[in-house]
Amino acid sequence: MVDINSVMVKGKYNQKAFTLLEILMTIIIMTVALIPMMQLMPQGMRVTRRLERLTQATFLAQEKAGSLRRTIFDSDYDFDNTDSSESATAFASPFASYKYTVTDNQAADIKNLNVTVWFDADNDNAVDDYSAAYREDEPFVSLDFRIANRS
């Protein structure tokens, strides 16, 4: 038999625990709230990885452009007869997954140089809009700059 004193205290129910219905409703609400947040995590990680690669590509492009400038200004560079173009070339380790190309218009007075750097996810030496291996674009940076012949 049920002890009335444990169930009722001065006309009110003596609740010391949650009911099964309250627990089930809490689980359902938490599940509905957490599933979309859990689906955002992989997308956020992909965006973070892409931004890291894009930032690193920017630094490497600036470094390569500076290296070209130093080569042209610090040596006996034959401005008229030297082509600074380079096909897809990998950077030294630990950046071997990043490739770069240099294009040179070979002008006599003002050289127009372009440095393009990208993370080559599928190792095909080309910038791809979509890499099937990584299911994402290969981020790239393209720097255009000019160097004048002042001799």
N, C-alpha and C positions, 0 to 999 in steps of 0.2 A: 504494500500500500504506500501511497505517496504522502510524505510528510508535508502538510499544508504550510507549516512555518518556514520550510526551506524554499517553497515556491513563492509565497507572498509575504511581503514585509509591509505592513501598514497599507494594504491595498495596492501595492505596486509589485511588479515582478522583480525578483532578485536575479538579475542577469550577471553571470560571472564568466560567460564564454560567448563566442560568436556562434551563430547558427550555421548549419551546413549551407543554407541558401545564401547567407551573407558571404561565406567563403567562396562559393562558386561564382557569385556575381563579381567579386573582387578579382578572381582569376580571369574571368572573361574580359573585364575592363582592362586589366593589365596586358593581356594578350593582344587585344585590339590596339592598344597604345604602343606596345613594344615592337610589333611586327614591322610597321613602316620605318621605325627608327633603325631596326636591324637591317633593313633593305638599303638604307642610306649609307651604311658603313662601307661596303665595297665600292660604291660610287665615289664616296669621299676619298678613299684610298687611291683610286685611279686618278682623280683630279690632282691629288697631292703628288703622286708619282710623275704625272705629266708636267706639273709646275716645277718640280725639282729638275727634271730633264731640260726643260726650257731655260731655266735659270743657269744651269751648268753650260748649256749650249751658248748662251749669251756671253758668259765669261770666256769661254774658249774662242768664240768669234772675235772678241775684243783683243784677246791675247795674240791671235793669228794676225789680225790687222796691225797691231803694234809691231809684231815681228817683221811683217812686210815693210812697214815704214822704216824700221831700223836698218833692214837690209838695203833699202834704196838710199837712205841718207848717210849711213855709216861706212860705205865702201865705195869702190870705184865702179859704181853701177852704170852700165851703158844704157841710158834712158831710151835711146832710139832703137836699139837692137835686142833688147831683152824682153822676153815674154814671161811674165810672172804667173801665168795660168798653171793650175794644178788640177788634175782629175781627182776623183774621190779618193781621199787618203785618210787613214785612221790616225788619230792622235796617239801619243805614247801612253803606256799604261800609267795610271789606272783608268784612263779615259778612252780605251781602245774601242769601246762601243760607239763612240762619237766619231763621225766622219766629217770631212770638210772638202770643199772645192773652192778654187780661186779662179776668177775670170778676169782677163786683162784685155782692154780694148786696143792695146799696143799703139796708142797715139804718141806722137813725138813730143808735144809740149805738155799736155795734161793727161795723165793716165787715169782712167776710170777703172777702179778695181772693185770687185765684189767678192766677199767671203761669205759662203753659206756653210753653216754647221748644223748637223742634225744628229739625233740619236737613232742609229741604224738598228732597229729592233730585229729585223729579219736578215740582216747582214747581206743585203743585195747591192750595196753601194749606190743606192738611189733613195731620194726622198719620196716616201709613199704617202698617199692620202689615207690609206687604211692598211694596217698590217694584220693579216689573218692570224699570224702567230700570237700576237699580243692583243688582238681585237681592239686596237685603238690606232689613232694617227701617230705618225712619227713627228714629234715636235721639231721645228727647225727655226733658225735665226738667219737672216740675210742682212749683211752690212755692206752698204755702198759708200765708197769714199774716193776722193780724188787726190792725186799728188802731182804738183807742178814741177816742171824742170826749171830750176833757177840758175843754171850755169850759163 
